[in-house]
Structure formats: C-alpha cells, structure tokens
Amino acid sequence: MHFILHKGIVLTKVSDVNLLVATRDAWEDCPYVKLITPTEAIFWSYIEKDADQKEILTEIEQSEEKDLLMKLYNSFIKRMKESGYIIGEED
C-alpha cells in the first residue's frame, strides 16, 4: 500500500528544524507549516519517495526501538491524515 500525498507539500529544514510547508496548491486544505521531528521527517521522506508501507514497516521491525518507532509511525500517519497532508491510500 502507498499513501497519496496532498499536492504542494514540501519537507524543508530551517535551522535544524524539520518543517512540512504547504505551498499555494495546499493552502486551502492544510496548515501552512507543521513542525515535525527528525524521525517523522524520515517517515515523510519514505512516503514522499512512494515507498510501500511494507518497506517502511520492515525498516521499523529491524530497529532495536521497534515498539517505540511503531507507535510514533502510527501516530504520525494519523496526524498527517487528519491535517490533510496524506489524502488517501492505494494498493
């Protein structure tokens, strides 16, 4: 399964702070700027590169901190859907 991202969302870093920025294409549907953690930025990068969710979960499973990472990942995906950054899923 792949996530469908809202058009016009850009991951950027300013002064070592990770931000998701909504460009003009996304202003009406998403917050202009959303602060995310370095771990969430990695999740976003995978999704942005159209990684299959199985690939992301495999990476998480290989980590020593897999329980924590799984909680963080699920929470991140939920918040991105609620904020409109992720607008759907496809197989």
N, C-alpha and C positions, 0 to 999 in steps of 0.2 A: 504494500500500500504506500502511496505517495501523498503528501499533503499539497494542496493548492494554496499558494500564497497570494495575497492581495497584490495587485499590480501597484508599483510605486513605493514599495517599502525598501529602504536601504539600511544595511548594517554599517555603522561607522564607529570610529574610535576617536574620542576627543579627550586629550589629557589623561590617557589610560582608562577612560570610562567608555564602556560599550553602550551604544545607543542604537535603537531602531528609529529611523526617521521616516515619516510619511511625506512623500513628495506630493506635488499637486494632484496626481492621479489618485491619491489615497486620502486626502484631507477630509473629505466628507464622511468617510467611513471609519477612520482610525484616529487614535490620538496622534498629535503631531510628533511627539518624541516619547519614547519609552526607554527607560534605563533598564539594562539587563546585566546580569552577572557574567563573568568570563565563561563559566560553564554553560550558561544559556546561550552565549554567543557561539560556542562550539556547536550546540544543538541546532541553532539557526543556520549556521554555515552548512551543516549536513543537509538540512531541509532545503536550503537555497540551491544546493547543488543537485537537487532532485534525488537524493539518496532514498532508497526504500526504507521503510520503517524497520524492517527486519535487519538491515545493515546497522542501523543506529542501535537497536536493542542488542545485537551481537557485540558491538563495541562496549556497551554498558555492562553486559554479562562478563566480559573479560577483565573488568576492573576489580580491584580489591574492595572498592567502595560501591559495589553494585547496588546494594539496598538503598543507600542514600541517593545515588545517581538516578535510580529508577523513580524514586519519589520526586526528585527535582524535575526529571523529564516529564512525568505525567502532569505535574503542576504547571510546568512551562507550557505544554501543549494546550492545556485547559485555558490558561490565561490568554494565550495567543488567539485562540478561537473566540473567546469572549470579547477581546479587544478588536476583532476583525482583521487581524494580521494573517491568520490562517482562515481561509473561506470555504474549504472543503477537503475532501479526500477522494482519491481514485485508486483503483487496483492496477 
